[in-house]
Amino acid sequence: MSEPAERDLFETLWEELDAVPEGYFAEIVAGEVRVLPRPGLKHARAASKLGATLDGSFGFDSDGPAGWVLLDEPDLRIGDELRSPDLAGWRTERFVAPEGRGPFLVAPDWICEVLSSSTAKYDRAEKMPLYARHGVSHLWLIDPSARTLEVYRRSGELWLALATHAEDACVHAEPFELMGFELGALWRLPPTLAAEIA
């Protein structure tokens, strides 16, 4: 397929994303729109809490080491695919905002995927190799059910596993190792909600 045809296909599929019903999210994978249900409460809590924690310490306008633009679920164009990781971060000097409502075209420096039953196989088997091939330097995988954080650094087109943290560990992990955070904060829910989903 020629380059212009590939570009036209992506743009056509990009426009189709507007029709995805509420409660679902979509990505462009292998020339098709893949629609998946939005993950549940544990997933949302872990992603939201981690994003707020890191942005408060490392965001470009934070009081901490700063130097990062951190976003929830950005639409990334990676080659001819569209992927929306749970969290992504760019060092401020590499951040390029998309035109209009278009996808981000510069690969992030760091990505975090929060695993759920509907997405874990795609996160590991498809997204990890894709992110490595396109130059993402750091990857975290969070599993709210197992209460773990896996930390990876890219080495060529492969991922080097650096550490696995669990439960309530105090985490200092690349590329945010300058300040620690309590992993257990990602799992905590108000007692009434915790009882409902236990």
Z-matrix of the N, CA and C atoms (Angstrom, degrees):
N
C 1 1.466
C 2 1.526 1 108.80
N 3 1.287 2 117.36 1 134.35
C 4 1.461 3 121.13 2 -178.59
C 5 1.513 4 110.91 3 -73.22
N 6 1.310 5 116.25 4 160.10
C 7 1.474 6 121.53 5 -179.10
C 8 1.530 7 112.72 6 -58.18
N 9 1.353 8 120.40 7 -46.20
C 10 1.467 9 118.94 8 178.87
C 11 1.523 10 112.66 9 -60.75
N 12 1.343 11 118.35 10 -39.07
C 13 1.460 12 121.03 11 179.53
C 14 1.524 13 110.39 12 -64.43
N 15 1.345 14 117.79 13 -41.68
C 16 1.456 15 121.34 14 177.59
C 17 1.526 16 110.23 15 -61.00
N 18 1.306 17 116.43 16 -42.40
C 19 1.469 18 120.46 17 -179.86
C 20 1.523 19 110.02 18 -63.66
N 21 1.337 20 117.74 19 -42.81
C 22 1.456 21 121.51 20 179.38
C 23 1.524 22 110.85 21 -63.15
N 24 1.328 23 117.77 22 -41.76
C 25 1.457 24 121.14 23 179.92
C 26 1.524 25 110.08 24 -62.35
N 27 1.323 26 117.56 25 -45.57
C 28 1.463 27 119.98 26 179.41
C 29 1.523 28 110.27 27 -59.96
N 30 1.317 29 116.60 28 -46.13
C 31 1.471 30 120.12 29 -178.37
C 32 1.527 31 111.41 30 -63.56
N 33 1.317 32 116.97 31 -37.60
C 34 1.468 33 120.54 32 177.35
C 35 1.523 34 110.22 33 -64.29
N 36 1.334 35 116.18 34 -46.52
C 37 1.467 36 120.49 35 179.79
C 38 1.527 37 110.75 36 -65.83
N 39 1.329 38 116.80 37 -37.03
C 40 1.467 39 121.17 38 178.33
C 41 1.535 40 109.86 39 -58.25
N 42 1.315 41 116.78 40 -42.21
C 43 1.468 42 120.40 41 179.28
C 44 1.530 43 111.85 42 -66.35
N 45 1.332 44 117.38 43 -30.04
C 46 1.466 45 121.21 44 179.26
C 47 1.526 46 112.41 45 -67.37
N 48 1.324 47 117.31 46 -21.89
C 49 1.460 48 120.25 47 -177.17
C 50 1.522 49 112.18 48 -63.64
N 51 1.336 50 117.05 49 -22.90
C 52 1.463 51 120.22 50 178.20
C 53 1.524 52 112.39 51 -63.62
N 54 1.331 53 117.04 52 -21.92
C 55 1.468 54 121.07 53 -177.32
C 56 1.533 55 113.09 54 -90.07
N 57 1.326 56 118.07 55 0.51
C 58 1.470 57 120.60 56 -179.66
C 59 1.529 58 108.84 57 -68.13
N 60 1.336 59 117.78 58 126.76
C 61 1.473 60 119.59 59 -176.46
C 62 1.525 61 112.57 60 -67.62
N 63 1.321 62 115.05 61 156.80
C 64 1.466 63 121.38 62 177.78
C 65 1.526 64 108.94 63 -60.60
N 66 1.323 65 115.88 64 144.21
C 67 1.455 66 120.28 65 -178.13
C 68 1.510 67 113.43 66 92.37
N 69 1.334 68 116.16 67 -1.04
C 70 1.461 69 121.71 68 178.63
C 71 1.525 70 108.92 69 -130.16
N 72 1.326 71 116.24 70 162.37
C 73 1.457 72 120.51 71 170.73
C 74 1.517 73 107.80 72 -133.42
N 75 1.317 74 116.62 73 160.76
C 76 1.461 75 120.17 74 -175.26
C 77 1.517 76 110.91 75 -136.10
N 78 1.316 77 114.10 76 151.14
C 79 1.459 78 122.45 77 174.29
C 80 1.524 79 107.59 78 -132.85
N 81 1.313 80 116.51 79 160.73
C 82 1.465 81 121.49 80 175.24
C 83 1.523 82 106.90 81 -102.42
N 84 1.325 83 115.30 82 116.89
C 85 1.461 84 121.59 83 -174.63
C 86 1.523 85 108.44 84 -132.55
N 87 1.317 86 117.20 85 123.13
C 88 1.471 87 122.73 86 176.39
C 89 1.527 88 112.30 87 51.31
N 90 1.328 89 116.08 88 43.58
C 91 1.457 90 120.88 89 175.08
C 92 1.516 91 115.26 90 76.94
N 93 1.339 92 117.19 91 16.13
C 94 1.465 93 121.68 92 178.80
C 95 1.518 94 110.18 93 -137.28
N 96 1.316 95 115.90 94 157.23
C 97 1.462 96 121.02 95 174.19
C 98 1.528 97 107.89 96 -88.52
N 99 1.311 98 116.48 97 122.57
C 100 1.468 99 121.91 98 176.63
C 101 1.525 100 107.98 99 -104.08
N 102 1.326 101 116.39 100 122.04
C 103 1.464 102 122.53 101 -178.99
C 104 1.525 103 108.67 102 -107.62
N 105 1.336 104 115.83 103 129.62
C 106 1.466 105 121.92 104 179.99
C 107 1.521 106 109.55 105 -131.01
N 108 1.337 107 116.77 106 151.44
C 109 1.467 108 118.24 107 176.63
C 110 1.520 109 110.86 108 -68.47
N 111 1.328 110 116.34 109 146.53
C 112 1.464 111 119.70 110 174.97
C 113 1.515 112 108.45 111 -65.22
N 114 1.328 113 117.76 112 138.41
C 115 1.470 114 120.51 113 -179.48
C 116 1.528 115 111.79 114 -65.95
N 117 1.318 116 115.20 115 168.09
C 118 1.453 117 122.14 116 -174.84
C 119 1.511 118 114.84 117 -84.79
N 120 1.328 119 114.16 118 -165.20
C 121 1.455 120 123.07 119 -171.27
C 122 1.525 121 113.59 120 -62.64
N 123 1.330 122 117.83 121 -46.37
C 124 1.476 123 119.92 122 -178.58
C 125 1.528 124 110.84 123 -59.38
N 126 1.305 125 116.26 124 -42.74
C 127 1.466 126 122.63 125 179.09
C 128 1.527 127 110.11 126 -62.63
N 129 1.338 128 115.97 127 -49.60
C 130 1.465 129 120.62 128 -177.92
C 131 1.525 130 111.27 129 -62.69
N 132 1.326 131 116.82 130 -41.27
C 133 1.470 132 120.78 131 179.99
C 134 1.528 133 110.59 132 -63.10
N 135 1.327 134 117.23 133 -47.17
C 136 1.466 135 120.45 134 -178.54
C 137 1.524 136 110.91 135 -60.92
N 138 1.335 137 117.14 136 -46.14
C 139 1.465 138 120.64 137 -178.95
C 140 1.527 139 111.15 138 -65.34
N 141 1.325 140 116.93 139 -45.72
C 142 1.471 141 120.45 140 -178.09
C 143 1.515 142 112.17 141 -63.67
N 144 1.335 143 116.05 142 -45.53
C 145 1.468 144 120.07 143 -177.98
C 146 1.527 145 110.92 144 -66.09
N 147 1.332 146 117.00 145 -42.26
C 148 1.460 147 119.38 146 179.46
C 149 1.524 148 110.73 147 -64.73
N 150 1.322 149 117.21 148 -44.39
C 151 1.458 150 120.03 149 179.50
C 152 1.514 151 112.20 150 -59.82
N 153 1.334 152 116.66 151 -44.82
C 154 1.468 153 120.67 152 179.85
C 155 1.524 154 110.99 153 -65.25
N 156 1.330 155 116.64 154 -40.70
C 157 1.469 156 120.85 155 -179.40
C 158 1.523 157 111.02 156 -63.58
N 159 1.330 158 116.38 157 -49.04
C 160 1.464 159 119.65 158 -178.12
C 161 1.520 160 111.95 159 -68.35
N 162 1.328 161 117.10 160 -40.32
C 163 1.457 162 119.77 161 -179.86
C 164 1.525 163 110.84 162 -65.04
N 165 1.320 164 116.16 163 -36.20
C 166 1.464 165 119.60 164 178.85
C 167 1.514 166 113.09 165 -65.53
N 168 1.330 167 116.87 166 -27.48
C 169 1.467 168 120.56 167 -179.11
C 170 1.523 169 113.52 168 -101.14
N 171 1.328 170 117.15 169 -33.64
C 172 1.466 171 120.58 170 -171.47
C 173 1.522 172 114.28 171 -119.40
N 174 1.315 173 118.44 172 -9.32
C 175 1.461 174 120.84 173 -179.88
C 176 1.517 175 110.94 174 -59.14
N 177 1.318 176 116.62 175 153.00
C 178 1.470 177 120.99 176 -174.63
C 179 1.523 178 112.74 177 -57.76
N 180 1.325 179 117.91 178 -22.83
C 181 1.469 180 120.65 179 -179.74
C 182 1.521 181 112.47 180 -109.49
N 183 1.335 182 117.32 181 20.53
C 184 1.461 183 120.90 182 -177.96
C 185 1.523 184 110.98 183 -87.36
N 186 1.329 185 114.78 184 172.75
C 187 1.468 186 120.92 185 176.22
C 188 1.525 187 111.66 186 -90.12
N 189 1.338 188 117.73 187 -6.24
C 190 1.458 189 121.83 188 -177.69
C 191 1.515 190 111.83 189 -88.18
N 192 1.362 191 116.48 190 -151.49
C 193 1.472 192 120.46 191 -178.96
C 194 1.519 193 113.79 192 -61.54
N 195 1.328 194 118.20 193 -21.83
C 196 1.464 195 124.40 194 175.38
C 197 1.531 196 112.30 195 55.48
N 198 1.334 197 115.58 196 -164.86
C 199 1.455 198 120.22 197 176.82
C 200 1.514 199 115.50 198 94.19
N 201 1.361 200 118.81 199 6.69
C 202 1.461 201 120.81 200 -177.21
C 203 1.524 202 111.23 201 -128.06
N 204 1.338 203 115.24 202 147.91
C 205 1.461 204 122.40 203 165.74
C 206 1.523 205 105.14 204 -108.93
N 207 1.335 206 116.96 205 116.23
C 208 1.465 207 122.95 206 -176.20
C 209 1.529 208 109.45 207 -115.21
N 210 1.335 209 116.45 208 130.12
C 211 1.459 210 121.19 209 -175.55
C 212 1.523 211 111.31 210 -133.27
N 213 1.347 212 115.26 211 146.57
C 214 1.460 213 122.50 212 173.31
C 215 1.524 214 109.29 213 -86.65
N 216 1.314 215 116.15 214 132.50
C 217 1.466 216 124.02 215 172.47
C 218 1.531 217 114.99 216 45.27
N 219 1.325 218 118.71 217 50.25
C 220 1.473 219 117.92 218 176.42
C 221 1.527 220 110.44 219 -71.68
N 222 1.316 221 116.43 220 146.43
C 223 1.464 222 121.02 221 173.95
C 224 1.523 223 108.00 222 -83.09
N 225 1.332 224 116.26 223 116.58
C 226 1.462 225 121.96 224 -177.94
C 227 1.521 226 110.03 225 -110.49
N 228 1.310 227 116.22 226 127.20
C 229 1.461 228 118.86 227 170.21
C 230 1.520 229 106.70 228 -89.77
N 231 1.332 230 114.97 229 115.74
C 232 1.461 231 121.69 230 -179.21
C 233 1.523 232 106.23 231 -121.41
N 234 1.327 233 116.15 232 103.88
C 235 1.457 234 119.36 233 -171.73
C 236 1.520 235 107.85 234 64.19
N 237 1.324 236 117.27 235 -126.55
C 238 1.461 237 121.42 236 178.26
C 239 1.526 238 111.57 237 -104.43
N 240 1.321 239 116.30 238 21.74
C 241 1.454 240 120.63 239 177.48
C 242 1.515 241 110.11 240 -115.01
N 243 1.311 242 115.03 241 157.35
C 244 1.448 243 122.21 242 173.47
C 245 1.510 244 107.05 243 -118.45
N 246 1.319 245 116.35 244 120.92
C 247 1.456 246 121.86 245 178.19
C 248 1.517 247 108.39 246 -124.92
N 249 1.333 248 115.35 247 147.29
C 250 1.464 249 121.35 248 -179.22
C 251 1.523 250 108.90 249 -126.83
N 252 1.322 251 117.72 250 85.64
C 253 1.463 252 119.40 251 179.70
C 254 1.525 253 110.55 252 -65.90
N 255 1.311 254 116.14 253 159.46
C 256 1.464 255 119.92 254 -179.67
C 257 1.519 256 111.48 255 -62.81
N 258 1.319 257 117.07 256 -41.40
C 259 1.463 258 122.41 257 177.41
C 260 1.522 259 108.46 258 -142.11
N 261 1.329 260 115.93 259 147.58
C 262 1.462 261 120.07 260 175.17
C 263 1.514 262 108.79 261 -147.13
N 264 1.323 263 115.08 262 151.15
C 265 1.456 264 119.98 263 179.72
C 266 1.517 265 111.78 264 -139.64
N 267 1.315 266 114.06 265 139.55
C 268 1.470 267 121.89 266 175.72
C 269 1.509 268 107.86 267 -119.10
N 270 1.315 269 117.33 268 139.51
C 271 1.461 270 119.51 269 167.91
C 272 1.528 271 106.31 270 -64.01
N 273 1.326 272 116.43 271 141.29
C 274 1.467 273 119.37 272 -170.68
C 275 1.525 274 112.73 273 -55.96
N 276 1.326 275 117.93 274 -34.48
C 277 1.463 276 119.51 275 -177.99
C 278 1.536 277 112.28 276 -70.86
N 279 1.339 278 118.40 277 -14.75
C 280 1.469 279 121.79 278 179.38
C 281 1.521 280 112.95 279 -105.08
N 282 1.317 281 117.18 280 -6.25
C 283 1.458 282 119.97 281 -174.91
C 284 1.524 283 111.04 282 -74.92
N 285 1.337 284 115.01 283 128.38
C 286 1.461 285 121.86 284 175.73
C 287 1.528 286 107.00 285 -129.70
N 288 1.324 287 117.00 286 116.67
C 289 1.462 288 121.01 287 179.61
C 290 1.525 289 109.79 288 -68.62
N 291 1.329 290 117.40 289 146.07
C 292 1.468 291 119.26 290 178.05
C 293 1.517 292 111.50 291 -72.28
N 294 1.323 293 115.30 292 159.91
C 295 1.461 294 119.98 293 175.08
C 296 1.521 295 108.50 294 -79.30
N 297 1.318 296 117.38 295 132.16
C 298 1.453 297 121.15 296 179.29
C 299 1.513 298 111.16 297 55.31
N 300 1.330 299 115.85 298 -131.39
C 301 1.449 300 120.09 299 179.15
C 302 1.529 301 111.89 300 -99.22
N 303 1.337 302 116.21 301 12.01
C 304 1.462 303 121.42 302 -177.10
C 305 1.512 304 113.14 303 -64.81
N 306 1.334 305 116.99 304 169.70
C 307 1.459 306 120.26 305 -179.84
C 308 1.530 307 111.60 306 -75.56
N 309 1.330 308 114.87 307 162.04
C 310 1.462 309 120.89 308 173.12
C 311 1.520 310 108.30 309 -71.51
N 312 1.331 311 116.98 310 137.16
C 313 1.456 312 121.56 311 -177.00
C 314 1.517 313 113.33 312 -105.69
N 315 1.333 314 117.26 313 -15.34
C 316 1.467 315 121.50 314 178.52
C 317 1.526 316 108.53 315 -98.05
N 318 1.322 317 116.26 316 124.51
C 319 1.467 318 120.10 317 -179.17
C 320 1.528 319 110.41 318 -62.08
N 321 1.327 320 117.36 319 139.81
C 322 1.467 321 120.10 320 178.24
C 323 1.528 322 111.66 321 -67.27
N 324 1.330 323 115.21 322 163.82
C 325 1.463 324 120.91 323 173.78
C 326 1.526 325 111.16 324 -83.13
N 327 1.338 326 115.83 325 -25.59
C 328 1.472 327 122.00 326 -177.49
C 329 1.516 328 109.11 327 -143.01
N 330 1.325 329 115.25 328 139.41
C 331 1.463 330 121.48 329 175.20
C 332 1.516 331 108.50 330 -133.16
N 333 1.332 332 115.32 331 143.23
C 334 1.456 333 121.45 332 172.59
C 335 1.514 334 108.70 333 -125.60
N 336 1.319 335 116.07 334 126.58
C 337 1.460 336 122.23 335 173.14
C 338 1.524 337 108.01 336 -110.09
N 339 1.316 338 116.09 337 132.26
C 340 1.460 339 122.02 338 175.36
C 341 1.524 340 106.18 339 -99.37
N 342 1.327 341 115.73 340 119.07
C 343 1.458 342 120.81 341 -173.52
C 344 1.525 343 111.28 342 -76.57
N 345 1.316 344 115.84 343 140.46
C 346 1.456 345 121.81 344 172.35
C 347 1.523 346 107.02 345 -140.22
N 348 1.322 347 117.27 346 168.87
C 349 1.463 348 119.93 347 -176.41
C 350 1.528 349 111.94 348 -61.27
N 351 1.340 350 117.36 349 -30.45
C 352 1.469 351 119.56 350 -177.77
C 353 1.528 352 113.54 351 -86.20
N 354 1.336 353 118.12 352 -14.92
C 355 1.470 354 119.38 353 -174.68
C 356 1.527 355 115.04 354 -121.56
N 357 1.324 356 119.75 355 -14.95
C 358 1.469 357 121.74 356 -170.95
C 359 1.520 358 112.84 357 -56.53
N 360 1.338 359 117.21 358 -42.92
C 361 1.471 360 118.53 359 -176.94
C 362 1.523 361 110.84 360 -66.17
N 363 1.337 362 117.97 361 -36.16
C 364 1.464 363 120.43 362 177.33
C 365 1.524 364 111.10 363 -71.09
N 366 1.341 365 116.45 364 -40.46
C 367 1.461 366 120.05 365 179.84
C 368 1.522 367 111.01 366 -58.99
N 369 1.319 368 116.74 367 -43.12
C 370 1.470 369 120.42 368 -176.62
C 371 1.535 370 112.88 369 -82.07
N 372 1.319 371 117.41 370 -49.06
C 373 1.465 372 120.56 371 -171.54
C 374 1.526 373 113.76 372 -81.96
N 375 1.331 374 117.80 373 -30.36
C 376 1.461 375 120.54 374 -177.31
C 377 1.518 376 113.15 375 -107.45
N 378 1.319 377 115.82 376 -51.45
C 379 1.461 378 118.64 377 -171.64
C 380 1.525 379 112.81 378 -72.21
N 381 1.332 380 117.85 379 -41.45
C 382 1.472 381 118.42 380 -179.02
C 383 1.532 382 112.09 381 -56.36
N 384 1.342 383 119.50 382 -51.89
C 385 1.471 384 118.57 383 178.38
C 386 1.533 385 112.84 384 -63.63
N 387 1.338 386 117.08 385 -38.07
C 388 1.468 387 120.70 386 179.43
C 389 1.520 388 110.73 387 -61.71
N 390 1.323 389 116.88 388 -46.90
C 391 1.460 390 120.48 389 -179.92
C 392 1.524 391 111.44 390 -62.33
N 393 1.321 392 117.24 391 -39.96
C 394 1.468 393 120.03 392 179.29
C 395 1.526 394 110.85 393 -65.24
N 396 1.329 395 116.90 394 -44.77
C 397 1.479 396 120.62 395 -179.25
C 398 1.520 397 111.99 396 -61.26
N 399 1.323 398 117.16 397 -28.60
C 400 1.462 399 120.28 398 -175.66
C 401 1.527 400 113.26 399 -103.99
N 402 1.331 401 117.13 400 18.01
C 403 1.456 402 120.50 401 165.57
C 404 1.517 403 117.98 402 88.44
N 405 1.334 404 118.98 403 12.35
C 406 1.469 405 119.46 404 173.24
C 407 1.525 406 107.08 405 -67.34
N 408 1.326 407 117.72 406 129.71
C 409 1.463 408 120.82 407 -173.15
C 410 1.520 409 114.33 408 -86.23
N 411 1.330 410 117.12 409 -31.53
C 412 1.466 411 121.08 410 -175.30
C 413 1.516 412 110.05 411 -135.15
N 414 1.334 413 116.32 412 142.40
C 415 1.454 414 122.28 413 -179.52
C 416 1.520 415 109.43 414 -139.24
N 417 1.331 416 115.04 415 133.68
C 418 1.458 417 121.14 416 172.73
C 419 1.518 418 108.14 417 -118.15
N 420 1.342 419 115.75 418 141.05
C 421 1.456 420 122.23 419 171.49
C 422 1.523 421 107.99 420 -119.77
N 423 1.320 422 116.20 421 122.87
C 424 1.454 423 121.59 422 179.27
C 425 1.521 424 108.35 423 -110.36
N 426 1.329 425 116.27 424 132.24
C 427 1.458 426 121.80 425 176.49
C 428 1.526 427 108.19 426 -117.45
N 429 1.340 428 118.40 427 100.56
C 430 1.465 429 120.55 428 -178.05
C 431 1.519 430 113.58 429 -64.57
N 432 1.329 431 118.19 430 -28.57
C 433 1.465 432 120.06 431 179.39
C 434 1.526 433 110.93 432 -72.35
N 435 1.326 434 116.82 433 -43.45
C 436 1.468 435 121.02 434 178.33
C 437 1.528 436 112.15 435 -84.37
N 438 1.342 437 116.29 436 -11.72
C 439 1.467 438 123.07 437 -177.83
C 440 1.527 439 111.40 438 58.09
N 441 1.329 440 115.01 439 53.29
C 442 1.461 441 120.96 440 -179.30
C 443 1.518 442 111.34 441 -131.57
N 444 1.336 443 113.92 442 156.59
C 445 1.459 444 123.28 443 172.19
C 446 1.519 445 107.28 444 -129.29
N 447 1.339 446 116.36 445 122.21
C 448 1.461 447 122.32 446 175.18
C 449 1.522 448 107.85 447 -103.17
N 450 1.330 449 116.37 448 132.95
C 451 1.462 450 122.18 449 -176.07
C 452 1.532 451 108.94 450 -115.76
N 453 1.346 452 115.67 451 128.50
C 454 1.462 453 121.76 452 -178.29
C 455 1.523 454 110.76 453 -128.21
N 456 1.339 455 114.91 454 150.14
C 457 1.467 456 122.17 455 170.76
C 458 1.523 457 107.15 456 -125.23
N 459 1.326 458 115.97 457 137.62
C 460 1.469 459 119.85 458 -179.54
C 461 1.513 460 111.02 459 -70.74
N 462 1.326 461 114.59 460 138.82
C 463 1.458 462 122.31 461 173.84
C 464 1.526 463 106.20 462 -133.12
N 465 1.332 464 116.60 463 98.05
C 466 1.462 465 120.62 464 -173.09
C 467 1.515 466 109.02 465 67.90
N 468 1.337 467 116.63 466 -123.03
C 469 1.466 468 120.47 467 177.06
C 470 1.519 469 111.68 468 -104.59
N 471 1.327 470 116.17 469 16.32
C 472 1.461 471 121.36 470 179.77
C 473 1.524 472 109.69 471 -119.44
N 474 1.332 473 115.74 472 165.41
C 475 1.462 474 121.58 473 177.33
C 476 1.520 475 110.00 474 -107.39
N 477 1.318 476 115.99 475 131.46
C 478 1.457 477 123.12 476 174.35
C 479 1.525 478 107.59 477 -96.52
N 480 1.330 479 117.31 478 118.89
C 481 1.465 480 121.29 479 178.76
C 482 1.523 481 108.85 480 -74.75
N 483 1.333 482 116.64 481 120.90
C 484 1.463 483 121.47 482 -177.83
C 485 1.523 484 112.69 483 -95.59
N 486 1.330 485 117.17 484 -40.11
C 487 1.462 486 119.97 485 -175.96
C 488 1.516 487 110.03 486 -167.18
N 489 1.326 488 114.57 487 157.04
C 490 1.456 489 122.07 488 168.02
C 491 1.518 490 106.89 489 -126.26
N 492 1.314 491 116.20 490 125.92
C 493 1.467 492 123.15 491 179.17
C 494 1.519 493 107.84 492 -111.27
N 495 1.340 494 116.39 493 148.87
C 496 1.462 495 119.41 494 -176.54
C 497 1.516 496 111.83 495 -139.53
N 498 1.336 497 113.10 496 157.88
C 499 1.469 498 123.84 497 172.93
C 500 1.523 499 112.74 498 56.20
N 501 1.350 500 117.45 499 -113.63
C 502 1.468 501 122.05 500 -173.65
C 503 1.533 502 112.76 501 -107.11
N 504 1.324 503 117.81 502 22.81
C 505 1.463 504 121.37 503 -176.11
C 506 1.529 505 111.61 504 -57.51
N 507 1.325 506 115.34 505 148.99
C 508 1.465 507 120.78 506 169.11
C 509 1.526 508 106.27 507 -87.58
N 510 1.317 509 116.09 508 116.90
C 511 1.469 510 121.52 509 -170.14
C 512 1.521 511 111.32 510 -103.33
N 513 1.329 512 115.28 511 129.27
C 514 1.468 513 123.96 512 167.27
C 515 1.531 514 104.47 513 -123.46
N 516 1.330 515 117.44 514 98.96
C 517 1.463 516 120.35 515 -171.28
C 518 1.519 517 110.90 516 -128.84
N 519 1.344 518 115.41 517 140.37
C 520 1.459 519 121.08 518 176.51
C 521 1.524 520 110.10 519 -57.25
N 522 1.303 521 118.89 520 142.08
C 523 1.459 522 128.31 521 -0.40
C 524 1.533 523 112.83 522 -93.41
N 525 1.338 524 116.62 523 18.30
C 526 1.466 525 121.12 524 -176.85
C 527 1.526 526 111.05 525 -114.35
N 528 1.321 527 116.21 526 36.23
C 529 1.463 528 120.42 527 -173.69
C 530 1.526 529 114.18 528 -73.40
N 531 1.331 530 119.09 529 -12.60
C 532 1.464 531 120.87 530 -177.44
C 533 1.520 532 113.10 531 -67.45
N 534 1.331 533 116.80 532 -25.14
C 535 1.457 534 119.92 533 178.03
C 536 1.523 535 108.71 534 -133.21
N 537 1.316 536 116.31 535 137.58
C 538 1.450 537 120.55 536 -179.71
C 539 1.520 538 111.69 537 -90.96
N 540 1.329 539 115.05 538 162.04
C 541 1.461 540 120.56 539 172.98
C 542 1.521 541 108.47 540 -144.04
N 543 1.314 542 115.02 541 157.48
C 544 1.462 543 120.98 542 -179.23
C 545 1.523 544 109.30 543 -85.48
N 546 1.318 545 115.98 544 116.07
C 547 1.460 546 120.45 545 -178.60
C 548 1.527 547 111.03 546 -62.61
N 549 1.318 548 117.26 547 -34.78
C 550 1.461 549 121.10 548 -178.02
C 551 1.515 550 113.82 549 -58.84
N 552 1.331 551 117.51 550 -23.97
C 553 1.468 552 120.30 551 179.01
C 554 1.529 553 111.67 552 -63.26
N 555 1.330 554 117.42 553 -24.18
C 556 1.457 555 120.91 554 -179.79
C 557 1.527 556 112.13 555 -73.30
N 558 1.326 557 116.86 556 -22.33
C 559 1.467 558 120.44 557 -175.50
C 560 1.532 559 112.35 558 -97.51
N 561 1.327 560 117.15 559 -17.69
C 562 1.466 561 119.59 560 -173.85
C 563 1.527 562 112.61 561 -71.88
N 564 1.328 563 114.58 562 136.77
C 565 1.460 564 122.61 563 175.25
C 566 1.524 565 107.86 564 -130.68
N 567 1.324 566 118.12 565 157.27
C 568 1.451 567 119.31 566 173.30
C 569 1.528 568 110.37 567 -55.31
N 570 1.314 569 118.66 568 143.64
C 571 1.481 570 121.00 569 -174.68
C 572 1.535 571 114.51 570 -51.07
N 573 1.332 572 117.56 571 -38.57
C 574 1.470 573 119.17 572 -178.94
C 575 1.517 574 111.13 573 -65.70
N 576 1.341 575 118.06 574 -40.31
C 577 1.463 576 120.53 575 179.04
C 578 1.520 577 111.30 576 -72.49
N 579 1.340 578 116.70 577 -40.17
C 580 1.459 579 120.74 578 -179.90
C 581 1.525 580 110.15 579 -58.78
N 582 1.330 581 117.69 580 -40.09
C 583 1.465 582 121.51 581 179.75
C 584 1.521 583 111.29 582 -66.80
N 585 1.321 584 117.62 583 -36.53
C 586 1.463 585 121.88 584 -177.76
C 587 1.529 586 112.97 585 -67.94
N 588 1.347 587 117.25 586 -35.62
C 589 1.471 588 118.89 587 -175.33
C 590 1.518 589 112.89 588 -102.51
N 591 1.348 590 117.49 589 2.05
C 592 1.482 591 120.66 590 -179.12
C 593 1.524 592 110.80 591 -65.93
